[in-house]
């Protein structure tokens, strides 16, 4: 990619209408553009990062036998009425619209109902289970106040995985597998050391659900963390009873702000029963399928990475999600030959080929963009190049 041709150049100033650091840096560095409150456009640099995160998540979902599909964003109200969640008082983040004939539709906020409805025609026998299905789907949520940049938006891509099992015991086993998979995702994304399994309310589904919370001063959640045991409790369930139940000690728990980057929870038969998702067991007895749900927002993860990986010069991308392998900067000399060699070697490069731009401006832009490796070609480097990591001096 030639920087001179890139859609989305760096800006001189931070956007005035953004309070969150992730949005300020991503907009100033040319990764995203704000369309309206809670809605952002991903420019080429931003889409590169987003796709890198998605690819990490996809690989880990495939490793636990997930099958990828793509459900529709437009939602049939009749499906949701069966579960009781079409009512705005039950699910208060609906965006609803109408067809020209006056029929009402919804824009998907989550996809338990439509997927359970789909599989009710495809799961019949115990031989069809277990089944694990996931997607990367645009979600729409009518948040009262979108905030924190990409952390809480009204339109966003969600990876939602759903498990379909014969028994609660089988669900429990997969649940632990999914939990381990999430740990790997956050490690690969470069935030594993700051992300902790957090006990949260299981609602009507189970005693607990589990969140993955990343320590971050911009976080909307408060958690109580035992760093030695690497587990935390969400403030919403923080009681003496829960502390005792988890075998923790109050004096070992540290109150910190955090961002929820993933969640997993057992749903039992909450959606399978009203949607008619059943199977016949080995004895010919008809039973409801047992479900679980597992979510990660790639754009929220992207924002969280920026919040905790930056300095006063700009973003510092972990290698695994960096928009390019290297940022090639030519300072008052030609670097086309180096660019061609890197391309021929299969190294993805952003080449700052601009003319009539000072060396200081190019280096400042490179710091702001934050690509992991920087390659500098100048008269001082002679026949060689200078290689620098963004996170070092």
Wavefront OBJ file of the C-alpha trace (Angstrom):
o trace
v 0.000 0.000 0.000
v 1.341 3.420 -0.971
v 0.583 5.995 1.679
v 0.147 8.685 -0.961
v -2.830 6.719 -2.348
v -4.296 5.662 1.008
v -7.878 6.574 1.895
v -7.556 7.933 5.397
v -4.540 10.131 6.072
v -3.480 11.284 9.508
v -5.019 14.460 10.910
v -3.223 17.307 12.639
v -5.664 17.553 15.538
v -7.734 15.197 17.660
v -11.464 15.205 16.874
v -13.255 17.698 19.119
v -16.434 15.632 19.545
v -14.734 12.511 20.924
v -13.952 12.008 24.596
v -12.615 8.443 24.414
v -8.932 7.922 23.708
v -9.491 4.982 21.336
v -11.718 7.054 19.042
v -9.422 10.066 19.226
v -6.353 8.071 18.208
v -8.093 5.924 15.592
v -9.659 8.949 13.902
v -6.496 11.073 14.052
v -4.398 8.184 12.695
v -6.796 7.545 9.792
v -8.239 4.175 10.852
v -11.887 5.134 11.235
v -14.282 7.990 10.542
v -17.247 8.956 12.655
v -20.503 8.835 10.705
v -22.760 9.804 13.617
v -22.996 9.081 17.334
v -22.301 5.375 17.837
v -21.650 4.683 14.140
v -18.185 4.497 12.581
v -16.745 3.821 9.117
v -13.697 1.562 8.925
v -11.116 2.995 6.525
v -8.462 0.722 4.939
v -6.059 0.795 7.909
v -8.900 0.162 10.340
v -10.350 -2.632 8.252
v -6.930 -4.327 8.097
v -6.791 -4.386 11.899
v -10.419 -5.478 12.236
v -9.897 -8.332 9.771
v -6.743 -9.442 11.582
v -8.727 -9.684 14.812
v -11.563 -11.498 13.041
v -9.107 -13.991 11.554
v -7.695 -14.795 15.012
v -11.195 -15.358 16.367
v -12.226 -17.410 13.324
v -9.214 -19.719 13.635
v -9.947 -20.391 17.307
v -13.651 -21.013 16.622
v -12.745 -23.488 13.880
v -10.329 -25.193 16.282
v -13.255 -26.086 18.579
v -15.363 -27.427 15.683
v -17.381 -24.288 15.071
v -19.194 -24.046 11.736
v -19.422 -20.546 10.285
v -22.670 -19.249 8.814
v -24.175 -15.827 8.141
v -27.677 -15.113 9.359
v -29.770 -12.181 8.209
v -29.752 -8.780 9.897
v -33.481 -8.236 9.166
v -35.556 -10.086 11.745
v -38.978 -11.720 11.508
v -41.033 -10.581 14.524
v -42.985 -13.854 14.642
v -39.819 -15.742 15.592
v -39.055 -13.338 18.434
v -42.621 -13.309 19.710
v -42.263 -17.022 20.445
v -39.510 -16.302 22.977
v -41.209 -13.197 24.339
v -38.391 -10.865 23.332
v -40.090 -8.851 20.582
v -41.589 -6.533 23.188
v -39.525 -3.350 23.623
v -39.954 -3.542 27.382
v -38.328 -6.985 27.428
v -35.543 -6.137 24.974
v -35.130 -2.367 25.053
v -32.421 -1.926 22.394
v -34.476 -2.812 19.306
v -34.202 -0.884 16.077
v -37.499 -1.574 14.296
v -38.642 -0.611 10.820
v -41.483 -1.320 8.385
v -41.870 -2.730 4.922
v -43.879 -0.722 2.382
v -46.903 -2.889 3.141
v -46.758 -1.866 6.796
v -45.285 -5.130 8.130
v -42.893 -4.579 11.009
v -39.309 -5.874 10.996
v -36.401 -5.664 13.417
v -32.655 -5.240 12.978
v -30.861 -8.059 14.772
v -29.461 -7.317 18.233
v -28.474 -10.944 18.825
v -29.367 -14.203 17.061
v -30.477 -16.923 19.486
v -34.056 -16.957 18.179
v -33.434 -17.043 14.418
v -30.725 -19.694 14.748
v -32.825 -21.888 17.041
v -35.662 -21.497 14.542
v -33.360 -22.449 11.649
v -32.001 -25.544 13.389
v -35.450 -26.713 14.496
v -35.795 -27.968 10.912
v -32.337 -29.536 10.834
v -31.853 -31.185 14.235
v -33.988 -34.268 14.748
v -31.933 -37.006 16.386
v -29.269 -37.274 19.084
v -26.990 -38.210 16.179
v -27.228 -34.588 14.967
v -25.695 -33.312 18.214
v -23.536 -31.727 19.481
v -23.441 -28.800 17.058
v -21.509 -25.542 17.291
v -22.404 -22.638 15.003
v -20.908 -19.147 14.805
v -20.999 -16.048 12.661
v -19.562 -12.568 12.234
v -22.693 -10.490 11.908
v -23.543 -6.799 12.044
v -25.648 -6.081 15.122
v -27.810 -3.044 15.762
v -28.553 -1.828 19.273
v -30.540 1.286 20.071
v -28.349 2.379 22.948
v -29.653 5.347 24.922
v -26.215 6.923 24.761
v -23.427 5.580 22.595
v -20.101 6.265 24.293
v -16.450 5.305 24.667
v -15.715 5.318 20.935
v -15.788 1.787 19.516
v -16.430 0.277 22.939
v -20.181 0.997 22.911
v -21.743 1.661 19.518
v -25.135 1.324 17.877
v -23.860 -0.669 14.893
v -21.043 -3.179 15.223
v -19.777 -6.584 14.132
v -20.229 -9.363 16.676
v -18.840 -12.856 16.672
v -21.552 -14.934 18.247
v -21.103 -18.654 18.741
v -23.972 -20.873 19.868
v -23.648 -24.402 21.197
v -26.330 -27.073 20.869
v -26.008 -30.065 23.172
v -27.980 -33.098 24.320
v -27.451 -32.638 28.067
v -26.317 -30.074 30.600
v -23.248 -32.220 31.264
v -22.307 -32.093 27.586
v -22.833 -28.314 27.626
v -20.606 -28.001 30.704
v -17.800 -29.821 28.915
v -17.980 -27.620 25.834
v -18.323 -24.514 27.983
v -14.877 -25.173 29.439
v -13.505 -25.744 25.940
v -14.930 -22.399 24.790
v -13.505 -20.709 27.884
v -10.014 -21.975 27.017
v -10.499 -20.845 23.417
v -11.300 -17.320 24.564
v -8.144 -17.215 26.665
v -6.148 -18.097 23.536
v -7.877 -15.382 21.513
v -6.955 -12.636 23.965
v -3.414 -13.919 24.292
v -3.005 -13.899 20.506
v -4.501 -10.398 20.321
v -1.802 -9.142 22.676
v -3.937 -8.389 25.754
v -3.848 -11.753 27.525
v -1.818 -10.436 30.454
v -4.439 -7.769 31.208
v -7.585 -9.839 30.564
v -9.196 -11.894 33.308
v -12.018 -14.387 33.630
v -14.747 -12.589 35.567
v -17.755 -14.051 37.329
v -20.989 -12.234 36.512
v -24.701 -12.793 36.864
v -26.110 -15.813 35.091
v -29.549 -14.209 35.088
v -32.325 -16.732 34.628
v -29.971 -19.162 32.865
v -27.469 -20.286 35.494
v -25.818 -19.259 38.758
v -22.991 -17.454 36.964
v -22.065 -16.330 33.521
v -18.476 -15.493 32.677
v -17.051 -12.339 31.185
v -13.556 -11.627 29.977
v -12.626 -8.231 31.367
v -9.555 -6.246 30.320
v -8.123 -3.847 32.898
v -8.450 -0.376 31.427
v -8.961 3.076 32.954
v -11.585 3.795 30.270
v -13.594 0.724 31.237
v -17.281 1.034 32.032
v -17.258 -1.926 34.433
v -15.909 -2.280 37.948
v -14.445 -5.646 38.847
v -12.765 -7.074 41.939
v -9.631 -8.910 40.896
v -7.478 -11.562 42.521
v -4.298 -11.214 40.461
v -2.694 -14.374 41.833
v -5.665 -16.589 40.975
v -6.344 -14.586 37.794
v -10.080 -14.395 38.349
v -12.392 -11.507 39.144
v -15.924 -10.732 40.257
v -18.132 -8.195 38.521
v -19.472 -5.498 40.828
v -23.041 -6.585 39.990
v -22.564 -9.870 41.896
v -19.925 -8.751 44.389
v -21.189 -10.056 47.737
v -19.664 -11.887 50.678
v -21.600 -14.981 49.631
v -20.104 -14.951 46.135
v -16.597 -14.294 47.465
v -16.919 -17.313 49.750
v -18.504 -19.429 47.005
v -15.508 -18.815 44.740
v -12.977 -19.551 47.462
v -11.580 -16.003 47.426
v -10.574 -13.645 50.225
v -11.843 -10.086 50.334
v -8.429 -8.738 51.317
v -6.920 -10.249 48.148
v -9.370 -8.477 45.830
v -8.396 -5.270 44.042
v -11.034 -2.885 42.669
v -10.224 -1.925 39.076
v -11.967 -0.500 36.019
v -12.259 -2.835 33.050
v -13.750 -3.315 29.588
v -15.774 -6.425 28.855
v -14.219 -7.909 25.692
v -16.070 -11.230 25.703
v -18.806 -13.154 27.465
v -19.997 -16.734 27.667
v -23.122 -18.077 29.316
v -25.245 -21.167 29.547
v -28.810 -20.746 28.292
v -30.233 -24.189 28.924
v -33.563 -24.606 27.126
v -34.620 -20.926 27.386
v -34.769 -20.544 23.589
v -34.987 -24.105 22.348
v -38.319 -24.836 24.050
v -40.334 -21.872 22.700
v -38.779 -22.271 19.230
v -39.479 -26.021 19.061
v -35.816 -27.021 18.873
v -35.972 -30.667 19.971
v -34.233 -33.979 19.375
v -35.079 -37.629 19.931
v -32.656 -39.421 22.268
v -31.347 -43.001 22.114
v -34.538 -44.283 23.759
v -36.872 -42.461 21.394
v -37.757 -39.777 23.948
v -38.167 -36.225 22.619
v -36.146 -33.607 24.531
v -35.306 -29.908 24.130
v -31.801 -29.043 22.921
v -29.529 -27.439 25.553
v -27.939 -24.178 24.396
v -25.040 -21.870 25.246
v -23.906 -18.524 23.809
v -20.423 -17.044 23.427
v -19.775 -13.496 22.206
v -16.839 -11.317 21.212
v -17.016 -7.874 19.575
v -13.966 -7.514 17.278
v -14.312 -3.725 17.033
v -14.622 -3.402 20.823
v -11.524 -5.580 21.133
v -9.763 -3.264 18.669
v -10.690 -0.234 20.770
v -9.498 -1.925 23.950
v -6.147 -2.758 22.381
v -5.692 0.941 21.546
v -6.724 2.048 25.047
v -3.993 -0.044 26.675
v -1.328 0.014 23.923
v -0.338 3.596 23.213
v 2.049 6.316 24.290
v 2.076 10.091 23.932
v 3.012 9.716 20.249
v 0.238 7.380 19.151
v -0.903 3.770 18.867
v 1.340 0.732 19.477
v -0.199 -2.273 17.696
v 0.650 -5.810 18.827
v 2.287 -7.699 15.974
v -0.655 -10.081 15.526
v -3.162 -7.340 14.694
v -0.928 -4.651 13.187
v -2.441 -3.334 9.914
v 0.774 -4.119 8.029
v 3.907 -6.138 8.763
v 6.058 -3.055 8.274
v 5.914 0.693 7.717
v 8.538 1.716 5.155
v 9.622 5.337 5.460
v 11.923 7.012 2.940
v 13.708 10.118 4.188
v 14.974 12.356 1.394
v 15.929 9.409 -0.799
v 14.386 6.720 -3.009
v 13.112 3.498 -1.423
v 11.215 1.946 -4.322
v 13.714 -0.883 -4.619
v 13.311 -1.804 -0.951
v 9.525 -1.658 -1.326
v 9.640 -4.034 -4.292
v 11.922 -6.476 -2.466
v 9.650 -6.522 0.577
v 6.596 -7.118 -1.595
v 8.284 -9.921 -3.492
v 9.157 -11.531 -0.154
v 5.488 -11.545 0.820
v 5.864 -8.866 3.484
v 2.846 -6.552 3.662
v 4.118 -2.992 3.694
v 2.709 0.485 4.092
v 5.153 2.650 2.108
v 5.258 6.346 2.956
v 6.236 7.488 -0.525
v 5.164 11.116 -0.094
v 7.312 13.829 -1.564
v 7.699 17.367 -0.212
v 6.979 16.107 3.318
v 9.556 16.576 6.054
v 11.317 13.665 7.719
v 9.905 14.756 11.050
v 6.342 14.679 9.739
v 6.796 11.196 8.261
v 8.259 9.813 11.484
v 5.567 11.507 13.569
v 2.853 9.957 11.369
v 4.533 6.548 11.673
v 4.449 6.856 15.471
v 0.785 7.836 15.388
v -0.253 4.959 13.085
v 1.697 2.512 15.243
v 2.612 -0.334 12.860
v 4.770 -2.841 14.752
v 7.916 -2.640 12.579
v 9.361 0.451 10.931
v 11.904 0.342 8.135
v 13.730 3.611 7.437
v 15.709 4.301 4.293
v 17.823 7.466 4.174
v 21.176 8.708 2.976
v 22.558 7.760 6.383
v 21.552 4.094 5.991
v 23.628 3.699 2.805
v 23.065 0.284 1.229
v 21.230 -0.928 4.323
v 18.084 0.034 6.206
v 17.255 0.962 9.773
v 14.757 -1.374 11.444
v 12.886 -0.150 14.521
v 10.116 -1.641 16.653
v 7.306 0.758 17.494
v 7.431 -0.198 21.173
v 11.159 0.477 21.594
v 13.565 3.428 21.387
l 1 2 3 4 5 6 7 8 9 10 11 12 13 14 15 16 17 18 19 20 21 22 23 24 25 26 27 28 29 30 31 32 33 34 35 36 37 38 39 40 41 42 43 44 45 46 47 48 49 50 51 52 53 54 55 56 57 58 59 60 61 62 63 64 65 66 67 68 69 70 71 72 73 74 75 76 77 78 79 80 81 82 83 84 85 86 87 88 89 90 91 92 93 94 95 96 97 98 99 100 101 102 103 104 105 106 107 108 109 110 111 112 113 114 115 116 117 118 119 120 121 122 123 124 125 126 127 128 129 130 131 132 133 134 135 136 137 138 139 140 141 142 143 144 145 146 147 148 149 150 151 152 153 154 155 156 157 158 159 160 161 162 163 164 165 166 167 168 169 170 171 172 173 174 175 176 177 178 179 180 181 182 183 184 185 186 187 188 189 190 191 192 193 194 195 196 197 198 199 200 201 202 203 204 205 206 207 208 209 210 211 212 213 214 215 216 217 218 219 220 221 222 223 224 225 226 227 228 229 230 231 232 233 234 235 236 237 238 239 240 241 242 243 244 245 246 247 248 249 250 251 252 253 254 255 256 257 258 259 260 261 262 263 264 265 266 267 268 269 270 271 272 273 274 275 276 277 278 279 280 281 282 283 284 285 286 287 288 289 290 291 292 293 294 295 296 297 298 299 300 301 302 303 304 305 306 307 308 309 310 311 312 313 314 315 316 317 318 319 320 321 322 323 324 325 326 327 328 329 330 331 332 333 334 335 336 337 338 339 340 341 342 343 344 345 346 347 348 349 350 351 352 353 354 355 356 357 358 359 360 361 362 363 364 365 366 367 368 369 370 371 372 373 374 375 376 377 378 379 380 381 382 383 384 385 386 387 388 389 390 391 392 393
